[in-house]
Amino acid sequence: MTNEEIIAKIHDFMIEEFEVESEKLIPEANLKDTLGLDSLDYIDLVVVIESNFKFKVKPEDFTDIASLQDFYDYVISRVNSKELA
């Protein structure tokens, strides 16, 4: 899966599952402040990631994720490491 495909999939579920407006989906967007995700949304986000990308997410993985770019980087890194395994 290419980085562009991963980002497109992330955008799709952010719009569908979390009702984020597509124009807000920019790399600099803050997940909490700009996109309006709260702690319950983070739990749902873990479920969506695990079902879409087929890897397990640890809660501590989210401690360094603030922006959408951080989120892209995290998912891309995990998908790429899974494909190499």
MARBA-3410 file (N, C-alpha, C, O; in Angstrom, 1 decimal):
85
0.9,-1.2,0.0,0.0,0.0,0.0,0.9,1.2,0.0,1.8,1.3,0.8 ~ 0.6,2.2,-0.9,1.5,3.4,-1.0,1.1,4.4,0.1,0.0,4.3,0.7 ~ 2.0,5.3,0.3,1.6,6.4,1.3,0.4,7.1,0.9,-0.4,7.5,1.8 ~ 0.2,7.4,-0.4,-0.9,8.1,-0.9,-2.2,7.4,-0.6,-3.2,7.9,-0.3 ~ -2.2,6.0,-0.8,-3.3,5.2,-0.6,-3.7,5.2,0.9,-4.9,5.2,1.3
-2.7,5.1,1.8,-2.9,5.2,3.2,-3.6,6.5,3.6,-4.5,6.5,4.4 ~ -3.0,7.6,3.1,-3.6,8.9,3.5,-5.0,9.0,3.0,-5.9,9.6,3.6 ~ -5.3,8.6,1.7,-6.6,8.6,1.2,-7.6,7.8,2.1,-8.7,8.2,2.3 ~ -7.2,6.6,2.5,-8.0,5.8,3.4,-8.3,6.5,4.7,-9.4,6.5,5.2 ~ -7.2,7.2,5.3,-7.4,7.9,6.5,-8.4,9.0,6.3,-9.3,9.2,7.1
-8.3,9.8,5.2,-9.2,10.8,4.9,-10.7,10.3,4.8,-11.6,10.9,5.3 ~ -10.8,9.2,4.1,-12.1,8.6,4.0,-12.8,8.3,5.3,-13.9,8.6,5.5 ~ -12.0,7.6,6.2,-12.7,7.3,7.5,-12.8,8.5,8.4,-13.7,8.5,9.3 ~ -12.0,9.5,8.3,-12.1,10.7,9.1,-13.4,11.5,8.7,-14.1,12.0,9.5 ~ -13.7,11.5,7.4,-14.9,12.1,6.9,-16.2,11.3,7.3,-17.2,11.8,7.8
-16.1,9.9,7.0,-17.2,9.1,7.2,-17.5,8.8,8.7,-18.7,9.0,9.2 ~ -16.5,8.4,9.4,-16.7,8.0,10.8,-16.8,9.1,11.8,-17.5,9.1,12.8 ~ -16.0,10.2,11.5,-15.9,11.3,12.5,-16.4,12.6,12.1,-16.4,13.6,12.7 ~ -17.0,12.6,10.9,-17.7,13.7,10.3,-16.8,15.0,10.2,-17.3,16.1,10.5 ~ -15.6,14.8,9.9,-14.6,15.9,9.8,-14.8,16.4,8.4,-14.9,15.7,7.4
-14.9,17.7,8.3,-15.0,18.4,6.9,-13.7,18.2,6.2,-12.6,18.4,6.7 ~ -13.8,17.8,4.9,-12.7,17.5,4.1,-11.7,18.6,4.0,-10.5,18.4,3.9 ~ -12.1,19.9,4.0,-11.2,21.0,3.9,-10.3,21.2,5.2,-9.3,21.9,5.1 ~ -10.7,20.5,6.3,-9.9,20.6,7.5,-8.8,19.5,7.5,-8.0,19.6,8.4 ~ -8.9,18.6,6.6,-7.9,17.5,6.5,-6.6,18.0,5.9,-6.3,17.6,4.7
-5.8,18.7,6.6,-4.5,19.2,6.1,-3.5,18.7,7.1,-3.8,18.5,8.3 ~ -2.3,18.4,6.7,-1.3,17.9,7.6,-1.1,18.6,8.9,-0.8,18.0,9.9 ~ -1.2,19.9,8.9,-1.0,20.7,10.1,-2.1,20.7,11.1,-2.0,21.1,12.2 ~ -3.2,20.1,10.7,-4.4,20.1,11.5,-4.2,19.4,12.8,-3.6,18.3,12.8 ~ -4.6,20.0,13.9,-4.5,19.3,15.2,-5.7,18.4,15.4,-6.8,18.8,15.2
-5.4,17.2,15.8,-6.5,16.2,16.0,-7.6,16.7,16.9,-8.8,16.5,16.7 ~ -7.2,17.3,18.1,-8.1,17.7,19.1,-8.7,19.1,18.7,-10.0,19.2,18.7 ~ -7.9,20.0,18.5,-8.4,21.4,18.4,-9.0,21.7,17.0,-10.1,22.3,17.0 ~ -8.3,21.3,15.9,-8.9,21.6,14.6,-9.9,20.6,14.2,-11.0,21.0,13.6 ~ -9.7,19.3,14.4,-10.6,18.3,13.9,-11.7,17.9,15.0,-12.6,17.2,14.6
-11.5,18.4,16.2,-12.5,18.2,17.2,-12.7,16.8,17.8,-13.7,16.4,18.3 ~ -11.6,16.0,17.7,-11.7,14.7,18.3,-11.5,14.7,19.8,-10.6,15.4,20.3 ~ -12.3,14.0,20.5,-12.2,13.9,22.0,-11.7,12.5,22.4,-11.4,11.7,21.5 ~ -11.6,12.3,23.6,-11.0,11.0,24.1,-11.9,9.8,23.6,-11.3,8.8,23.4 ~ -13.2,9.9,23.6,-14.0,8.8,23.0,-13.7,8.6,21.6,-13.7,7.4,21.1
-13.5,9.7,20.8,-13.2,9.5,19.4,-11.8,8.8,19.2,-11.7,8.0,18.3 ~ -10.9,9.0,20.1,-9.6,8.3,20.0,-9.8,6.8,20.2,-9.2,6.0,19.5 ~ -10.7,6.4,21.1,-11.0,5.0,21.2,-11.6,4.4,19.9,-11.2,3.4,19.4 ~ -12.6,5.2,19.3,-13.1,4.8,18.0,-12.1,4.7,16.9,-12.1,3.9,16.1 ~ -11.2,5.7,17.0,-10.1,5.8,16.0,-9.2,4.6,16.1,-8.8,4.1,15.0
-8.9,4.1,17.2,-8.1,2.8,17.4,-8.8,1.7,16.7,-8.2,0.9,16.0 ~ -10.1,1.6,16.9,-10.9,0.5,16.3,-10.9,0.6,14.8,-10.7,-0.4,14.1 ~ -11.1,1.8,14.3,-11.1,2.0,12.8,-9.7,1.7,12.2,-9.6,1.1,11.2 ~ -8.6,2.1,12.9,-7.3,1.9,12.4,-7.0,0.3,12.4,-6.6,-0.2,11.4 ~ -7.4,-0.3,13.5,-7.1,-1.8,13.5,-7.9,-2.5,12.5,-7.4,-3.5,11.9
-9.2,-2.1,12.2,-10.0,-2.8,11.2,-9.5,-2.5,9.8,-9.6,-3.3,8.9 ~ -9.1,-1.2,9.5,-8.7,-0.8,8.2,-7.3,-1.2,7.8,-7.0,-1.6,6.7 ~ -6.4,-1.2,8.8,-5.0,-1.4,8.5,-4.4,-2.7,9.1,-3.2,-3.1,8.8 ~ -5.2,-3.4,9.8,-4.9,-4.8,10.3,-3.6,-4.8,11.2,-2.8,-5.7,11.0 ~ -3.5,-3.8,12.1,-2.4,-3.9,13.1,-3.0,-3.4,14.4,-3.9,-2.7,14.4
-2.4,-3.9,15.5,-2.9,-3.5,16.9,-2.2,-2.2,17.3,-1.1,-1.9,17.0 ~ -3.0,-1.4,17.9,-2.6,-0.1,18.4,-2.5,-0.1,19.9,-3.4,-0.6,20.6 ~ -1.4,0.4,20.4,-1.2,0.5,21.9,-1.6,1.9,22.3,-1.2,2.9,21.6 ~ -2.3,2.1,23.4,-2.6,3.5,23.8,-1.4,4.4,23.9,-1.6,5.6,23.5 ~ -0.3,3.9,24.3,0.9,4.8,24.4,1.4,5.3,23.1,2.1,6.3,23.0
1.0,4.6,22.0,1.4,5.1,20.6,0.8,6.5,20.3,1.4,7.2,19.5 ~ -0.3,6.8,21.0,-0.9,8.1,20.7,-0.3,9.3,21.5,-0.7,10.4,21.2 ~ 0.6,9.0,22.4,1.1,10.1,23.2,1.8,11.2,22.4,1.8,12.4,22.8 ~ 2.5,10.8,21.3,3.2,11.8,20.5,2.5,12.2,19.3,3.0,12.9,18.4 ~ 1.2,11.8,19.1,0.4,12.2,18.0,-0.5,13.4,18.3,-1.4,13.3,19.1
-0.1,14.5,17.7,-0.9,15.8,17.9,-1.6,16.2,16.6,-2.7,16.6,16.6 ~ -0.8,16.2,15.5,-1.3,16.7,14.2,-1.7,15.5,13.3,-1.4,14.4,13.5 ~ -2.4,15.9,12.3,-2.8,14.9,11.3,-1.5,14.3,10.6,-1.5,13.1,10.3 ~ -0.5,15.1,10.4,0.8,14.6,9.8,1.4,13.6,10.8,1.9,12.5,10.3 ~ 1.4,13.8,12.1,1.9,12.8,13.0,1.1,11.5,12.9,1.7,10.4,12.9
-0.2,11.6,12.7,-1.1,10.5,12.5,-0.7,9.7,11.2,-0.6,8.5,11.2 ~ -0.6,10.5,10.1,-0.2,9.8,8.9,1.1,9.1,9.1,1.2,7.9,8.7 ~ 2.1,9.8,9.7,3.4,9.1,9.8,3.4,7.9,10.6,4.0,6.9,10.3 ~ 2.6,7.9,11.7,2.4,6.7,12.6,1.8,5.6,11.8,2.4,4.5,11.8 ~ 0.7,5.8,11.1,0.0,4.7,10.4,0.9,4.2,9.2,1.1,3.0,9.0
1.6,5.1,8.5,2.4,4.7,7.4,3.6,3.9,7.9,3.9,2.8,7.3 ~ 4.2,4.3,9.0,5.3,3.5,9.6,4.9,2.1,10.0,5.6,1.2,9.8 ~ 3.7,2.1,10.7,3.2,0.8,11.2,2.8,-0.2,10.0,3.1,-1.3,10.0 ~ 2.2,0.4,9.0,1.8,-0.4,7.8,3.1,-0.9,7.1,3.2,-2.1,6.7 ~ 4.1,0.0,6.9,5.3,-0.4,6.2,6.1,-1.5,7.0,6.6,-2.4,6.5
6.1,-1.3,8.4,6.8,-2.3,9.2,6.1,-3.7,9.2,6.8,-4.7,9.2 ~ 4.8,-3.6,9.1,4.0,-4.9,9.0,4.2,-5.6,7.7,4.3,-6.8,7.6 ~ 4.4,-4.8,6.6,4.6,-5.4,5.3,6.0,-6.0,5.1,6.2,-6.9,4.4 ~ 6.9,-5.4,5.9,8.3,-6.0,5.9,8.4,-7.2,6.7,9.4,-8.0,6.5 ~ 7.5,-7.4,7.6,7.6,-8.6,8.5,7.3,-9.9,7.9,7.3,-10.9,8.5
END
